[in-house]
Amino acid sequence: MGIRIRLPSVIHHAKQVLKLQSKNQRDVPKGHVAVYVGGIEKTRFVVPISYLNHPCFLDLLNRAEEEFGFNHPMGGLTIPCDQDAFIHLTSRLHAC
């Protein structure tokens, strides 16, 4: 009775997230929020606001608060996290 991961669904969601990310795209669909993720080179991701209530995502938000306070360098919510780790996390959240 292990946890079953639907890999095609996870890959599909990751592709959707990547399609929504764009430095040129400034529109954020209703029910979503744009965040900037990464080290020196930041990438913009658009994620559902429902993710903001998940404990794993809240941990990222707490880390962002500790590092940036309310002064985010990109002008939007900046999350100090590796992009691959962020995609992995959002894929897991989508699968829940």
C-alpha positions in Angstrom: 0.0 0.0 0.0 2.6 2.6 -1.1 1.9 6.0 -2.5 1.1 5.8 -6.2 2.6 8.6 -8.3 1.0 9.3 -11.6 4.1 10.2 -13.6 2.3 11.4 -16.8 0.2 13.7 -14.7 3.3 15.1 -12.9 5.1 15.7 -16.2 2.0 17.3 -17.7 1.7 19.7 -14.8 5.4 20.6 -14.9 5.0 21.4 -18.6 2.0 23.6 -17.8 4.0 25.5 -15.2 6.9 26.0 -17.6 4.5 27.2 -20.3 3.0 29.7 -17.9 6.4 31.1 -16.9 7.6 33.9 -19.0 9.4 37.1 -18.3 7.4 38.8 -21.1 4.1 37.5 -19.9 2.7 39.8 -17.2 -0.8 38.6 -17.0 -1.6 36.2 -14.2 -4.8 34.1 -14.5 -7.4 34.5 -11.8 -6.7 32.2 -8.9 -3.0 32.2 -9.5 0.1 34.1 -8.2 3.4 34.8 -9.9 6.6 34.0 -8.0 10.2 34.3 -8.9 12.4 31.3 -8.2 16.1 30.7 -8.3 19.5 32.0 -7.3 21.2 34.7 -9.4 19.1 34.0 -12.5 15.4 34.1 -11.4 12.6 32.5 -13.3 9.0 33.6 -13.1 6.4 30.9 -12.3 2.7 31.2 -12.1 1.1 28.8 -9.5 -2.4 28.3 -8.2 -3.1 30.2 -5.0 -4.2 27.0 -3.4 -0.5 26.0 -3.1 0.0 28.9 -0.6 -1.8 26.9 2.1 0.2 23.7 1.7 2.8 23.2 4.5 5.7 22.6 2.1 4.9 25.8 0.2 4.5 27.7 3.5 8.0 26.5 4.4 9.3 28.2 1.2 7.3 31.4 2.0 8.9 31.4 5.5 12.3 31.1 4.0 11.5 33.9 1.6 10.4 36.1 4.5 13.6 35.3 6.4 15.8 36.1 3.4 14.0 39.1 1.9 11.5 40.3 4.4 9.1 42.4 2.4 11.7 43.8 0.1 11.7 41.4 -2.8 14.4 42.3 -5.4 12.2 41.3 -8.4 9.3 43.5 -7.3 7.2 40.3 -6.8 7.3 37.4 -4.4 10.8 35.9 -4.6 11.4 32.4 -3.3 15.0 31.4 -2.5 14.9 27.9 -3.9 16.5 25.9 -6.7 14.3 25.9 -9.8 14.4 22.1 -10.2 13.4 21.7 -6.5 10.5 24.2 -7.0 9.2 22.3 -10.1 9.5 19.0 -8.1 7.5 20.5 -5.2 4.8 22.0 -7.4 4.5 18.7 -9.3 4.0 16.9 -5.9 1.4 19.5 -4.8 -0.5 19.1 -8.1 -0.6 15.3 -7.6 -2.3 15.6 -4.2 
